[in-house]
Amino acid sequence: MVLIDERIEMADTFDHYAAVTDAPDRDRRVFRNKMERVIMEMLDFYKIEEGFEDLARQVARTACHKLVKDMLYEART
């Protein structure tokens, strides 16, 4: 459940995860939203060749869209 525009909604789309602010991680870093946290943790984990950071973020964002849909589909079955 997420709070958006003073309404509580079920987090069933990628936009919900992009709209919700995130809590600090264990390194006390604060991200704008859950989506940014996932992408930045991916960039921490994988070594991205210099100059490809923007492309890596774009690919991760696209993958996140699909993963949220897949997660909800799997939860229903």
Secondary structure, 3 states (H helix, E strand, C coil): CEEECCEEECCCCHHHHHHCCCCCCCCCCCCCCHHHHHHHHHHHHCCCCCCCHHHHHHHHHHHHHHHHHHHHHHHHC
